Amino acid sequence: MCGRYSLFTEEENQEIMRIVKSLDNRYPGNNMKHGEIFPTNTAPILCLEENGIKPELGTWGFPRFGAKGVIINARSETADSRPMFKKSLHTRRCVVPSTGFYEWSQSGTKTKYRFNLPNDHTLYMAGIFNEFNGENKFVILTTNANNSIADVHNRMPVILKKEMAEDWIMSEEFALSYLHATMPVLQREVSA
C-alpha cells in the first residue's frame, strides 16, 4: 500500500520542476503540496485534456461515502470489478509524478524507507481519477510487491516508465494489460 510519496523539486529534477511550474502558472496561488505528500493533499497528476496530456491538480483520495477518511489506493487486480473504480479505470486514467514513495517496515522497529527507480529522479505511478464536488480526486493503483520491496510491504504502486505515460492515459487496451505487468526493481534508502 502506498500511503505517502514524495514530490521534491530539487534543481536536479527538471521534469518535476517543469510540471510544478506549469501548474503554478495556470493556477496562481494554488494549494499544491511539495515534499512529502499525504492523503488529502493536492498534488500534480498528468491526465488527458482537450489538447492532449497536461498537468492538472488533483487531491489524493476518493471520498468514502457514509464513512470518514478517503480511499487512497485501488488494487490493480480488482479495480475493474469495483464500481467505485471501474469507470475511472476505463475512461479517466492519470499518471502521478513523484520522486519516490514511502513504506515502513512491518516487523521489529518501524523503519521508514523511500523507494525509487535506480538512476532516475522521477517515478511515475499509475492512477485513476474522478471528479467529486467539482474537484479532481485520484487514487494510486497498487499491485503485489516484487522482490525489491516484498520484505518491507506486500504491495507496491503500479510503476510506469516515462515513455509509457501516454499509452497508460490514452490506450485502454494498454492500460488493462499493463495492470498484470512485472514491476521494475526499485532501490531503497532509509528515510528520516
Rosetta constraint file for C-alpha pairs under 8 A:
AtomPair CA 1 CA 73 HARMONIC 7.00 0.50
AtomPair CA 1 CA 103 HARMONIC 7.88 0.50
AtomPair CA 1 CA 142 HARMONIC 6.64 0.50
AtomPair CA 1 CA 153 HARMONIC 7.46 0.50
AtomPair CA 1 CA 154 HARMONIC 7.64 0.50
AtomPair CA 1 CA 155 HARMONIC 5.04 0.50
AtomPair CA 1 CA 156 HARMONIC 5.81 0.50
AtomPair CA 1 CA 157 HARMONIC 7.22 0.50
AtomPair CA 2 CA 73 HARMONIC 7.05 0.50
AtomPair CA 2 CA 101 HARMONIC 6.84 0.50
AtomPair CA 2 CA 102 HARMONIC 6.89 0.50
AtomPair CA 2 CA 103 HARMONIC 6.92 0.50
AtomPair CA 2 CA 140 HARMONIC 7.59 0.50
AtomPair CA 2 CA 142 HARMONIC 7.46 0.50
AtomPair CA 2 CA 155 HARMONIC 7.61 0.50
AtomPair CA 2 CA 156 HARMONIC 6.34 0.50
AtomPair CA 2 CA 157 HARMONIC 6.30 0.50
AtomPair CA 3 CA 38 HARMONIC 7.05 0.50
AtomPair CA 3 CA 39 HARMONIC 7.07 0.50
AtomPair CA 3 CA 72 HARMONIC 7.32 0.50
AtomPair CA 3 CA 102 HARMONIC 7.10 0.50
AtomPair CA 3 CA 103 HARMONIC 7.36 0.50
AtomPair CA 4 CA 36 HARMONIC 6.84 0.50
AtomPair CA 4 CA 37 HARMONIC 5.61 0.50
AtomPair CA 4 CA 38 HARMONIC 5.18 0.50
AtomPair CA 4 CA 39 HARMONIC 7.06 0.50
AtomPair CA 4 CA 101 HARMONIC 5.98 0.50
AtomPair CA 4 CA 102 HARMONIC 5.54 0.50
AtomPair CA 4 CA 103 HARMONIC 7.65 0.50
AtomPair CA 5 CA 36 HARMONIC 5.84 0.50
AtomPair CA 5 CA 37 HARMONIC 5.24 0.50
AtomPair CA 5 CA 38 HARMONIC 7.13 0.50
AtomPair CA 5 CA 98 HARMONIC 6.82 0.50
AtomPair CA 5 CA 99 HARMONIC 7.60 0.50
AtomPair CA 5 CA 100 HARMONIC 5.82 0.50
AtomPair CA 5 CA 101 HARMONIC 3.85 0.50
AtomPair CA 5 CA 102 HARMONIC 5.61 0.50
AtomPair CA 6 CA 34 HARMONIC 7.57 0.50
AtomPair CA 6 CA 35 HARMONIC 5.45 0.50
AtomPair CA 6 CA 36 HARMONIC 4.48 0.50
AtomPair CA 6 CA 37 HARMONIC 5.63 0.50
AtomPair CA 6 CA 98 HARMONIC 5.66 0.50
AtomPair CA 6 CA 99 HARMONIC 5.37 0.50
AtomPair CA 6 CA 100 HARMONIC 5.38 0.50
AtomPair CA 6 CA 101 HARMONIC 5.83 0.50
AtomPair CA 6 CA 102 HARMONIC 7.76 0.50
AtomPair CA 7 CA 16 HARMONIC 7.54 0.50
AtomPair CA 7 CA 34 HARMONIC 5.37 0.50
AtomPair CA 7 CA 35 HARMONIC 4.94 0.50
AtomPair CA 7 CA 36 HARMONIC 6.31 0.50
AtomPair CA 7 CA 37 HARMONIC 6.85 0.50
AtomPair CA 7 CA 97 HARMONIC 7.58 0.50
AtomPair CA 7 CA 98 HARMONIC 4.88 0.50
AtomPair CA 7 CA 99 HARMONIC 5.35 0.50
AtomPair CA 7 CA 100 HARMONIC 7.52 0.50
AtomPair CA 8 CA 13 HARMONIC 7.84 0.50
AtomPair CA 8 CA 16 HARMONIC 7.49 0.50
AtomPair CA 8 CA 34 HARMONIC 6.07 0.50
AtomPair CA 8 CA 35 HARMONIC 4.99 0.50
AtomPair CA 8 CA 36 HARMONIC 7.82 0.50
AtomPair CA 8 CA 98 HARMONIC 7.59 0.50
AtomPair CA 8 CA 99 HARMONIC 6.28 0.50
AtomPair CA 9 CA 13 HARMONIC 6.00 0.50
AtomPair CA 9 CA 14 HARMONIC 7.68 0.50
AtomPair CA 9 CA 16 HARMONIC 5.92 0.50
AtomPair CA 9 CA 17 HARMONIC 5.34 0.50
AtomPair CA 9 CA 34 HARMONIC 7.53 0.50
AtomPair CA 9 CA 35 HARMONIC 7.93 0.50
AtomPair CA 10 CA 14 HARMONIC 7.91 0.50
AtomPair CA 10 CA 17 HARMONIC 7.65 0.50
AtomPair CA 11 CA 17 HARMONIC 7.64 0.50
AtomPair CA 12 CA 121 HARMONIC 7.80 0.50
AtomPair CA 13 CA 17 HARMONIC 6.36 0.50
AtomPair CA 13 CA 121 HARMONIC 6.07 0.50
AtomPair CA 13 CA 122 HARMONIC 7.19 0.50
AtomPair CA 14 CA 18 HARMONIC 6.04 0.50
AtomPair CA 15 CA 19 HARMONIC 6.48 0.50
AtomPair CA 15 CA 122 HARMONIC 7.29 0.50
AtomPair CA 16 CA 20 HARMONIC 6.18 0.50
AtomPair CA 16 CA 97 HARMONIC 7.23 0.50
AtomPair CA 16 CA 98 HARMONIC 7.45 0.50
AtomPair CA 16 CA 122 HARMONIC 7.23 0.50
AtomPair CA 17 CA 21 HARMONIC 5.99 0.50
AtomPair CA 18 CA 22 HARMONIC 6.13 0.50
AtomPair CA 19 CA 23 HARMONIC 6.43 0.50
AtomPair CA 19 CA 44 HARMONIC 7.36 0.50
AtomPair CA 19 CA 55 HARMONIC 6.17 0.50
AtomPair CA 20 CA 24 HARMONIC 6.11 0.50
AtomPair CA 20 CA 44 HARMONIC 7.17 0.50
AtomPair CA 21 CA 25 HARMONIC 6.09 0.50
AtomPair CA 22 CA 26 HARMONIC 6.32 0.50
AtomPair CA 22 CA 55 HARMONIC 7.22 0.50
AtomPair CA 23 CA 27 HARMONIC 5.77 0.50
AtomPair CA 23 CA 28 HARMONIC 7.91 0.50
AtomPair CA 23 CA 44 HARMONIC 7.69 0.50
AtomPair CA 23 CA 55 HARMONIC 6.65 0.50
AtomPair CA 23 CA 56 HARMONIC 6.73 0.50
AtomPair CA 23 CA 57 HARMONIC 7.33 0.50
AtomPair CA 24 CA 28 HARMONIC 5.23 0.50
AtomPair CA 24 CA 29 HARMONIC 7.28 0.50
AtomPair CA 24 CA 30 HARMONIC 6.88 0.50
AtomPair CA 31 CA 42 HARMONIC 6.47 0.50
AtomPair CA 32 CA 41 HARMONIC 7.40 0.50
AtomPair CA 32 CA 42 HARMONIC 4.92 0.50
AtomPair CA 32 CA 43 HARMONIC 5.15 0.50
AtomPair CA 32 CA 44 HARMONIC 7.38 0.50
AtomPair CA 32 CA 57 HARMONIC 7.35 0.50
AtomPair CA 33 CA 37 HARMONIC 6.65 0.50
AtomPair CA 33 CA 41 HARMONIC 6.37 0.50
AtomPair CA 33 CA 42 HARMONIC 5.87 0.50
AtomPair CA 33 CA 43 HARMONIC 5.74 0.50
AtomPair CA 34 CA 43 HARMONIC 7.62 0.50
AtomPair CA 37 CA 41 HARMONIC 6.31 0.50
AtomPair CA 37 CA 43 HARMONIC 7.59 0.50
AtomPair CA 38 CA 60 HARMONIC 7.67 0.50
AtomPair CA 39 CA 59 HARMONIC 7.87 0.50
AtomPair CA 39 CA 60 HARMONIC 5.22 0.50
AtomPair CA 39 CA 61 HARMONIC 6.08 0.50
AtomPair CA 39 CA 70 HARMONIC 7.56 0.50
AtomPair CA 39 CA 72 HARMONIC 6.55 0.50
AtomPair CA 40 CA 59 HARMONIC 5.57 0.50
AtomPair CA 40 CA 60 HARMONIC 4.88 0.50
AtomPair CA 40 CA 61 HARMONIC 5.88 0.50
AtomPair CA 40 CA 70 HARMONIC 7.53 0.50
AtomPair CA 41 CA 59 HARMONIC 5.53 0.50
AtomPair CA 41 CA 60 HARMONIC 5.78 0.50
AtomPair CA 42 CA 57 HARMONIC 6.48 0.50
AtomPair CA 42 CA 58 HARMONIC 5.42 0.50
AtomPair CA 42 CA 59 HARMONIC 4.24 0.50
AtomPair CA 42 CA 60 HARMONIC 6.39 0.50
AtomPair CA 43 CA 57 HARMONIC 5.70 0.50
AtomPair CA 43 CA 58 HARMONIC 5.58 0.50
AtomPair CA 43 CA 59 HARMONIC 6.27 0.50
AtomPair CA 43 CA 60 HARMONIC 7.28 0.50
AtomPair CA 44 CA 55 HARMONIC 6.23 0.50
AtomPair CA 44 CA 56 HARMONIC 5.66 0.50
AtomPair CA 44 CA 57 HARMONIC 4.82 0.50
AtomPair CA 44 CA 58 HARMONIC 6.10 0.50
AtomPair CA 44 CA 96 HARMONIC 6.84 0.50
AtomPair CA 44 CA 97 HARMONIC 7.00 0.50
AtomPair CA 45 CA 55 HARMONIC 5.63 0.50
AtomPair CA 45 CA 56 HARMONIC 5.36 0.50
AtomPair CA 45 CA 57 HARMONIC 6.07 0.50
AtomPair CA 45 CA 58 HARMONIC 6.23 0.50
AtomPair CA 45 CA 94 HARMONIC 6.29 0.50
AtomPair CA 45 CA 95 HARMONIC 5.65 0.50
AtomPair CA 45 CA 96 HARMONIC 4.83 0.50
AtomPair CA 45 CA 97 HARMONIC 6.51 0.50
AtomPair CA 46 CA 53 HARMONIC 6.43 0.50
AtomPair CA 46 CA 54 HARMONIC 5.52 0.50
AtomPair CA 46 CA 55 HARMONIC 4.46 0.50
AtomPair CA 46 CA 56 HARMONIC 6.00 0.50
AtomPair CA 46 CA 94 HARMONIC 5.45 0.50
AtomPair CA 46 CA 95 HARMONIC 4.99 0.50
AtomPair CA 46 CA 96 HARMONIC 6.47 0.50
AtomPair CA 46 CA 97 HARMONIC 7.55 0.50
AtomPair CA 47 CA 53 HARMONIC 5.35 0.50
AtomPair CA 47 CA 54 HARMONIC 5.74 0.50
AtomPair CA 47 CA 55 HARMONIC 6.49 0.50
AtomPair CA 47 CA 56 HARMONIC 6.83 0.50
AtomPair CA 47 CA 92 HARMONIC 7.70 0.50
AtomPair CA 47 CA 93 HARMONIC 6.81 0.50
AtomPair CA 47 CA 94 HARMONIC 4.75 0.50
AtomPair CA 47 CA 95 HARMONIC 6.69 0.50
AtomPair CA 47 CA 169 HARMONIC 6.55 0.50
AtomPair CA 48 CA 52 HARMONIC 5.56 0.50
AtomPair CA 48 CA 53 HARMONIC 4.48 0.50
AtomPair CA 48 CA 54 HARMONIC 6.39 0.50
AtomPair CA 48 CA 92 HARMONIC 7.94 0.50
AtomPair CA 48 CA 94 HARMONIC 7.63 0.50
AtomPair CA 48 CA 169 HARMONIC 6.68 0.50
AtomPair CA 48 CA 170 HARMONIC 7.36 0.50
AtomPair CA 49 CA 53 HARMONIC 5.87 0.50
AtomPair CA 49 CA 54 HARMONIC 6.41 0.50
AtomPair CA 53 CA 166 HARMONIC 7.36 0.50
AtomPair CA 53 CA 169 HARMONIC 8.00 0.50
AtomPair CA 57 CA 136 HARMONIC 7.01 0.50
AtomPair CA 58 CA 135 HARMONIC 7.15 0.50
AtomPair CA 58 CA 136 HARMONIC 4.76 0.50
AtomPair CA 58 CA 137 HARMONIC 5.17 0.50
AtomPair CA 58 CA 138 HARMONIC 6.26 0.50
AtomPair CA 59 CA 135 HARMONIC 7.56 0.50
AtomPair CA 59 CA 136 HARMONIC 6.24 0.50
AtomPair CA 59 CA 137 HARMONIC 4.64 0.50
AtomPair CA 59 CA 138 HARMONIC 6.19 0.50
AtomPair CA 60 CA 72 HARMONIC 6.33 0.50
AtomPair CA 60 CA 137 HARMONIC 5.75 0.50
AtomPair CA 60 CA 138 HARMONIC 5.12 0.50
AtomPair CA 60 CA 139 HARMONIC 6.10 0.50
AtomPair CA 61 CA 70 HARMONIC 5.10 0.50
AtomPair CA 61 CA 71 HARMONIC 5.06 0.50
AtomPair CA 61 CA 72 HARMONIC 4.33 0.50
AtomPair CA 61 CA 73 HARMONIC 7.61 0.50
AtomPair CA 61 CA 137 HARMONIC 5.82 0.50
AtomPair CA 61 CA 138 HARMONIC 5.48 0.50
AtomPair CA 61 CA 139 HARMONIC 5.42 0.50
AtomPair CA 62 CA 70 HARMONIC 5.41 0.50
AtomPair CA 62 CA 71 HARMONIC 5.08 0.50
AtomPair CA 62 CA 72 HARMONIC 6.51 0.50
AtomPair CA 62 CA 130 HARMONIC 7.94 0.50
AtomPair CA 62 CA 137 HARMONIC 5.76 0.50
AtomPair CA 62 CA 138 HARMONIC 6.31 0.50
AtomPair CA 62 CA 139 HARMONIC 6.62 0.50
AtomPair CA 63 CA 69 HARMONIC 6.87 0.50
AtomPair CA 63 CA 70 HARMONIC 4.72 0.50
AtomPair CA 63 CA 71 HARMONIC 6.34 0.50
AtomPair CA 64 CA 68 HARMONIC 6.38 0.50
AtomPair CA 64 CA 69 HARMONIC 6.27 0.50
AtomPair CA 64 CA 70 HARMONIC 5.36 0.50
AtomPair CA 64 CA 71 HARMONIC 6.47 0.50
AtomPair CA 71 CA 139 HARMONIC 7.14 0.50
AtomPair CA 72 CA 138 HARMONIC 7.47 0.50
AtomPair CA 72 CA 139 HARMONIC 4.86 0.50
AtomPair CA 72 CA 140 HARMONIC 6.42 0.50
AtomPair CA 73 CA 139 HARMONIC 4.99 0.50
AtomPair CA 73 CA 140 HARMONIC 4.75 0.50
AtomPair CA 73 CA 141 HARMONIC 5.59 0.50
AtomPair CA 73 CA 142 HARMONIC 6.53 0.50
AtomPair CA 74 CA 78 HARMONIC 7.74 0.50
AtomPair CA 74 CA 79 HARMONIC 5.99 0.50
AtomPair CA 74 CA 85 HARMONIC 7.44 0.50
AtomPair CA 74 CA 139 HARMONIC 6.50 0.50
AtomPair CA 74 CA 140 HARMONIC 6.24 0.50
AtomPair CA 74 CA 141 HARMONIC 4.82 0.50
AtomPair CA 74 CA 142 HARMONIC 6.11 0.50
AtomPair CA 75 CA 79 HARMONIC 5.73 0.50
AtomPair CA 75 CA 141 HARMONIC 5.76 0.50
AtomPair CA 75 CA 142 HARMONIC 5.04 0.50
AtomPair CA 75 CA 143 HARMONIC 6.14 0.50
AtomPair CA 76 CA 80 HARMONIC 7.75 0.50
AtomPair CA 76 CA 141 HARMONIC 5.58 0.50
AtomPair CA 76 CA 142 HARMONIC 5.57 0.50
AtomPair CA 76 CA 143 HARMONIC 5.63 0.50
AtomPair CA 76 CA 158 HARMONIC 7.81 0.50
AtomPair CA 76 CA 179 HARMONIC 5.81 0.50
AtomPair CA 76 CA 180 HARMONIC 7.94 0.50
AtomPair CA 77 CA 143 HARMONIC 7.11 0.50
AtomPair CA 77 CA 179 HARMONIC 7.30 0.50
AtomPair CA 77 CA 180 HARMONIC 7.83 0.50
AtomPair CA 78 CA 82 HARMONIC 6.42 0.50
AtomPair CA 79 CA 85 HARMONIC 5.45 0.50
AtomPair CA 79 CA 86 HARMONIC 5.88 0.50
AtomPair CA 79 CA 89 HARMONIC 7.15 0.50
AtomPair CA 80 CA 85 HARMONIC 6.68 0.50
AtomPair CA 80 CA 86 HARMONIC 4.60 0.50
AtomPair CA 80 CA 89 HARMONIC 6.69 0.50
AtomPair CA 81 CA 85 HARMONIC 7.78 0.50
AtomPair CA 81 CA 86 HARMONIC 6.10 0.50
AtomPair CA 82 CA 86 HARMONIC 5.66 0.50
AtomPair CA 83 CA 87 HARMONIC 7.41 0.50
AtomPair CA 85 CA 89 HARMONIC 6.03 0.50
AtomPair CA 85 CA 128 HARMONIC 7.71 0.50
AtomPair CA 86 CA 90 HARMONIC 6.46 0.50
AtomPair CA 87 CA 91 HARMONIC 6.02 0.50
AtomPair CA 87 CA 92 HARMONIC 7.41 0.50
AtomPair CA 88 CA 92 HARMONIC 4.44 0.50
AtomPair CA 88 CA 93 HARMONIC 6.32 0.50
AtomPair CA 88 CA 128 HARMONIC 5.71 0.50
AtomPair CA 88 CA 129 HARMONIC 6.06 0.50
AtomPair CA 88 CA 130 HARMONIC 6.38 0.50
AtomPair CA 89 CA 93 HARMONIC 5.78 0.50
AtomPair CA 89 CA 128 HARMONIC 5.92 0.50
AtomPair CA 90 CA 172 HARMONIC 6.04 0.50
AtomPair CA 91 CA 172 HARMONIC 7.61 0.50
AtomPair CA 92 CA 128 HARMONIC 5.72 0.50
AtomPair CA 92 CA 129 HARMONIC 5.64 0.50
AtomPair CA 92 CA 130 HARMONIC 6.77 0.50
AtomPair CA 92 CA 169 HARMONIC 7.61 0.50
AtomPair CA 93 CA 126 HARMONIC 7.62 0.50
AtomPair CA 93 CA 127 HARMONIC 5.88 0.50
AtomPair CA 93 CA 128 HARMONIC 4.28 0.50
AtomPair CA 93 CA 129 HARMONIC 6.27 0.50
AtomPair CA 93 CA 168 HARMONIC 7.04 0.50
AtomPair CA 93 CA 169 HARMONIC 5.17 0.50
AtomPair CA 94 CA 126 HARMONIC 6.41 0.50
AtomPair CA 94 CA 127 HARMONIC 4.93 0.50
AtomPair CA 94 CA 128 HARMONIC 5.19 0.50
AtomPair CA 94 CA 129 HARMONIC 6.56 0.50
AtomPair CA 94 CA 168 HARMONIC 7.58 0.50
AtomPair CA 94 CA 169 HARMONIC 5.75 0.50
AtomPair CA 95 CA 124 HARMONIC 6.27 0.50
AtomPair CA 95 CA 125 HARMONIC 5.70 0.50
AtomPair CA 95 CA 126 HARMONIC 5.01 0.50
AtomPair CA 95 CA 127 HARMONIC 5.46 0.50
AtomPair CA 95 CA 128 HARMONIC 7.78 0.50
AtomPair CA 95 CA 165 HARMONIC 6.50 0.50
AtomPair CA 95 CA 168 HARMONIC 7.78 0.50
AtomPair CA 95 CA 169 HARMONIC 7.31 0.50
AtomPair CA 96 CA 124 HARMONIC 5.65 0.50
AtomPair CA 96 CA 125 HARMONIC 4.98 0.50
AtomPair CA 96 CA 126 HARMONIC 6.31 0.50
AtomPair CA 96 CA 127 HARMONIC 6.29 0.50
AtomPair CA 96 CA 140 HARMONIC 7.57 0.50
AtomPair CA 97 CA 122 HARMONIC 6.88 0.50
AtomPair CA 97 CA 123 HARMONIC 6.07 0.50
AtomPair CA 97 CA 124 HARMONIC 4.67 0.50
AtomPair CA 97 CA 125 HARMONIC 6.44 0.50
AtomPair CA 98 CA 122 HARMONIC 5.79 0.50
AtomPair CA 98 CA 123 HARMONIC 5.12 0.50
AtomPair CA 98 CA 124 HARMONIC 6.09 0.50
AtomPair CA 98 CA 125 HARMONIC 7.60 0.50
AtomPair CA 99 CA 116 HARMONIC 6.78 0.50
AtomPair CA 99 CA 121 HARMONIC 5.85 0.50
AtomPair CA 99 CA 122 HARMONIC 4.78 0.50
AtomPair CA 99 CA 123 HARMONIC 5.35 0.50
AtomPair CA 100 CA 114 HARMONIC 6.23 0.50
AtomPair CA 100 CA 115 HARMONIC 5.32 0.50
AtomPair CA 100 CA 116 HARMONIC 4.58 0.50
AtomPair CA 100 CA 117 HARMONIC 7.78 0.50
AtomPair CA 100 CA 122 HARMONIC 7.28 0.50
AtomPair CA 100 CA 123 HARMONIC 5.79 0.50
AtomPair CA 101 CA 114 HARMONIC 5.53 0.50
AtomPair CA 101 CA 115 HARMONIC 5.38 0.50
AtomPair CA 101 CA 116 HARMONIC 6.85 0.50
AtomPair CA 102 CA 112 HARMONIC 6.74 0.50
AtomPair CA 102 CA 113 HARMONIC 5.50 0.50
AtomPair CA 102 CA 114 HARMONIC 4.53 0.50
AtomPair CA 102 CA 115 HARMONIC 6.21 0.50
AtomPair CA 103 CA 112 HARMONIC 5.89 0.50
AtomPair CA 103 CA 113 HARMONIC 5.41 0.50
AtomPair CA 103 CA 114 HARMONIC 6.68 0.50
AtomPair CA 103 CA 115 HARMONIC 7.85 0.50
AtomPair CA 103 CA 152 HARMONIC 7.09 0.50
AtomPair CA 103 CA 153 HARMONIC 7.01 0.50
AtomPair CA 104 CA 110 HARMONIC 5.97 0.50
AtomPair CA 104 CA 111 HARMONIC 5.33 0.50
AtomPair CA 104 CA 112 HARMONIC 4.44 0.50
AtomPair CA 104 CA 113 HARMONIC 5.98 0.50
AtomPair CA 104 CA 152 HARMONIC 6.64 0.50
AtomPair CA 104 CA 153 HARMONIC 7.59 0.50
AtomPair CA 105 CA 109 HARMONIC 7.48 0.50
AtomPair CA 105 CA 110 HARMONIC 5.30 0.50
AtomPair CA 105 CA 111 HARMONIC 5.27 0.50
AtomPair CA 105 CA 112 HARMONIC 6.66 0.50
AtomPair CA 105 CA 113 HARMONIC 7.67 0.50
AtomPair CA 105 CA 151 HARMONIC 7.87 0.50
AtomPair CA 105 CA 152 HARMONIC 4.75 0.50
AtomPair CA 105 CA 153 HARMONIC 6.95 0.50
AtomPair CA 106 CA 110 HARMONIC 6.47 0.50
AtomPair CA 106 CA 152 HARMONIC 6.38 0.50
AtomPair CA 106 CA 153 HARMONIC 7.14 0.50
AtomPair CA 111 CA 190 HARMONIC 7.13 0.50
AtomPair CA 111 CA 191 HARMONIC 7.95 0.50
AtomPair CA 112 CA 190 HARMONIC 5.96 0.50
AtomPair CA 112 CA 191 HARMONIC 5.43 0.50
AtomPair CA 112 CA 192 HARMONIC 6.99 0.50
AtomPair CA 113 CA 188 HARMONIC 6.20 0.50
AtomPair CA 113 CA 189 HARMONIC 5.54 0.50
AtomPair CA 113 CA 190 HARMONIC 4.58 0.50
AtomPair CA 113 CA 191 HARMONIC 5.24 0.50
AtomPair CA 114 CA 188 HARMONIC 5.51 0.50
AtomPair CA 114 CA 189 HARMONIC 5.39 0.50
AtomPair CA 114 CA 190 HARMONIC 6.33 0.50
AtomPair CA 114 CA 191 HARMONIC 5.87 0.50
AtomPair CA 115 CA 186 HARMONIC 6.16 0.50
AtomPair CA 115 CA 187 HARMONIC 5.62 0.50
AtomPair CA 115 CA 188 HARMONIC 4.49 0.50
AtomPair CA 115 CA 189 HARMONIC 6.72 0.50
AtomPair CA 116 CA 120 HARMONIC 7.71 0.50
AtomPair CA 116 CA 121 HARMONIC 7.72 0.50
AtomPair CA 116 CA 122 HARMONIC 7.83 0.50
AtomPair CA 116 CA 123 HARMONIC 6.31 0.50
AtomPair CA 116 CA 186 HARMONIC 5.47 0.50
AtomPair CA 116 CA 187 HARMONIC 5.57 0.50
AtomPair CA 116 CA 188 HARMONIC 6.56 0.50
AtomPair CA 117 CA 121 HARMONIC 7.33 0.50
AtomPair CA 117 CA 122 HARMONIC 7.64 0.50
AtomPair CA 117 CA 123 HARMONIC 6.52 0.50
AtomPair CA 117 CA 184 HARMONIC 7.79 0.50
AtomPair CA 117 CA 185 HARMONIC 7.20 0.50
AtomPair CA 117 CA 186 HARMONIC 4.92 0.50
AtomPair CA 117 CA 187 HARMONIC 5.93 0.50
AtomPair CA 118 CA 186 HARMONIC 6.36 0.50
AtomPair CA 118 CA 187 HARMONIC 5.73 0.50
AtomPair CA 123 CA 159 HARMONIC 7.23 0.50
AtomPair CA 123 CA 160 HARMONIC 7.52 0.50
AtomPair CA 123 CA 161 HARMONIC 7.64 0.50
AtomPair CA 124 CA 159 HARMONIC 5.87 0.50
AtomPair CA 124 CA 160 HARMONIC 5.24 0.50
AtomPair CA 124 CA 161 HARMONIC 6.55 0.50
AtomPair CA 124 CA 162 HARMONIC 6.74 0.50
AtomPair CA 124 CA 165 HARMONIC 7.75 0.50
AtomPair CA 125 CA 140 HARMONIC 6.81 0.50
AtomPair CA 125 CA 141 HARMONIC 7.59 0.50
AtomPair CA 125 CA 157 HARMONIC 6.19 0.50
AtomPair CA 125 CA 158 HARMONIC 5.70 0.50
AtomPair CA 125 CA 159 HARMONIC 4.71 0.50
AtomPair CA 125 CA 160 HARMONIC 5.76 0.50
AtomPair CA 126 CA 140 HARMONIC 6.07 0.50
AtomPair CA 126 CA 141 HARMONIC 5.77 0.50
AtomPair CA 126 CA 157 HARMONIC 7.28 0.50
AtomPair CA 126 CA 158 HARMONIC 5.45 0.50
AtomPair CA 126 CA 159 HARMONIC 6.19 0.50
AtomPair CA 126 CA 160 HARMONIC 6.42 0.50
AtomPair CA 126 CA 168 HARMONIC 7.55 0.50
AtomPair CA 127 CA 138 HARMONIC 6.59 0.50
AtomPair CA 127 CA 139 HARMONIC 5.55 0.50
AtomPair CA 127 CA 140 HARMONIC 4.37 0.50
AtomPair CA 127 CA 141 HARMONIC 5.37 0.50
AtomPair CA 128 CA 138 HARMONIC 5.57 0.50
AtomPair CA 128 CA 139 HARMONIC 5.69 0.50
AtomPair CA 128 CA 140 HARMONIC 6.74 0.50
AtomPair CA 128 CA 141 HARMONIC 7.46 0.50
AtomPair CA 129 CA 136 HARMONIC 6.48 0.50
AtomPair CA 129 CA 137 HARMONIC 5.43 0.50
AtomPair CA 129 CA 138 HARMONIC 4.08 0.50
AtomPair CA 129 CA 139 HARMONIC 6.43 0.50
AtomPair CA 130 CA 136 HARMONIC 5.70 0.50
AtomPair CA 130 CA 137 HARMONIC 5.56 0.50
AtomPair CA 130 CA 138 HARMONIC 6.52 0.50
AtomPair CA 131 CA 135 HARMONIC 5.23 0.50
AtomPair CA 131 CA 136 HARMONIC 4.55 0.50
AtomPair CA 131 CA 137 HARMONIC 6.02 0.50
AtomPair CA 132 CA 136 HARMONIC 6.50 0.50
AtomPair CA 132 CA 137 HARMONIC 6.79 0.50
AtomPair CA 140 CA 157 HARMONIC 6.66 0.50
AtomPair CA 140 CA 158 HARMONIC 7.76 0.50
AtomPair CA 141 CA 157 HARMONIC 5.77 0.50
AtomPair CA 141 CA 158 HARMONIC 5.69 0.50
AtomPair CA 142 CA 155 HARMONIC 6.30 0.50
AtomPair CA 142 CA 156 HARMONIC 5.31 0.50
AtomPair CA 142 CA 157 HARMONIC 4.13 0.50
AtomPair CA 142 CA 158 HARMONIC 5.18 0.50
AtomPair CA 143 CA 155 HARMONIC 5.59 0.50
AtomPair CA 143 CA 156 HARMONIC 5.55 0.50
AtomPair CA 143 CA 157 HARMONIC 6.10 0.50
AtomPair CA 143 CA 158 HARMONIC 5.97 0.50
AtomPair CA 143 CA 179 HARMONIC 7.80 0.50
AtomPair CA 144 CA 154 HARMONIC 6.02 0.50
AtomPair CA 144 CA 155 HARMONIC 4.68 0.50
AtomPair CA 144 CA 156 HARMONIC 6.21 0.50
AtomPair CA 145 CA 149 HARMONIC 5.92 0.50
AtomPair CA 145 CA 150 HARMONIC 5.15 0.50
AtomPair CA 145 CA 153 HARMONIC 6.94 0.50
AtomPair CA 145 CA 154 HARMONIC 5.05 0.50
AtomPair CA 145 CA 155 HARMONIC 4.48 0.50
AtomPair CA 145 CA 156 HARMONIC 5.00 0.50
AtomPair CA 146 CA 150 HARMONIC 5.71 0.50
AtomPair CA 146 CA 156 HARMONIC 7.84 0.50
AtomPair CA 146 CA 182 HARMONIC 7.92 0.50
AtomPair CA 146 CA 183 HARMONIC 6.77 0.50
AtomPair CA 146 CA 185 HARMONIC 7.35 0.50
AtomPair CA 147 CA 151 HARMONIC 7.38 0.50
AtomPair CA 147 CA 185 HARMONIC 7.58 0.50
AtomPair CA 148 CA 185 HARMONIC 5.64 0.50
AtomPair CA 148 CA 186 HARMONIC 5.71 0.50
AtomPair CA 148 CA 187 HARMONIC 7.07 0.50
AtomPair CA 149 CA 153 HARMONIC 6.13 0.50
AtomPair CA 149 CA 154 HARMONIC 7.50 0.50
AtomPair CA 149 CA 156 HARMONIC 7.50 0.50
AtomPair CA 149 CA 186 HARMONIC 7.42 0.50
AtomPair CA 150 CA 154 HARMONIC 5.20 0.50
AtomPair CA 150 CA 155 HARMONIC 7.42 0.50
AtomPair CA 158 CA 179 HARMONIC 7.27 0.50
AtomPair CA 158 CA 183 HARMONIC 6.94 0.50
AtomPair CA 159 CA 183 HARMONIC 6.34 0.50
AtomPair CA 159 CA 184 HARMONIC 7.29 0.50
AtomPair CA 160 CA 164 HARMONIC 5.91 0.50
AtomPair CA 160 CA 165 HARMONIC 6.47 0.50
AtomPair CA 161 CA 165 HARMONIC 6.87 0.50
AtomPair CA 164 CA 168 HARMONIC 6.07 0.50
AtomPair CA 165 CA 169 HARMONIC 6.32 0.50
AtomPair CA 166 CA 170 HARMONIC 5.90 0.50
AtomPair CA 166 CA 171 HARMONIC 7.93 0.50
AtomPair CA 167 CA 171 HARMONIC 5.15 0.50
AtomPair CA 167 CA 174 HARMONIC 6.36 0.50
AtomPair CA 167 CA 175 HARMONIC 7.22 0.50
AtomPair CA 168 CA 172 HARMONIC 7.29 0.50
AtomPair CA 168 CA 174 HARMONIC 6.33 0.50
AtomPair CA 168 CA 175 HARMONIC 4.99 0.50
AtomPair CA 169 CA 175 HARMONIC 7.53 0.50
AtomPair CA 171 CA 175 HARMONIC 6.16 0.50
AtomPair CA 172 CA 176 HARMONIC 6.09 0.50
AtomPair CA 173 CA 177 HARMONIC 6.30 0.50
AtomPair CA 174 CA 178 HARMONIC 5.92 0.50
AtomPair CA 175 CA 179 HARMONIC 6.47 0.50
AtomPair CA 176 CA 180 HARMONIC 7.85 0.50
AtomPair CA 177 CA 181 HARMONIC 7.26 0.50
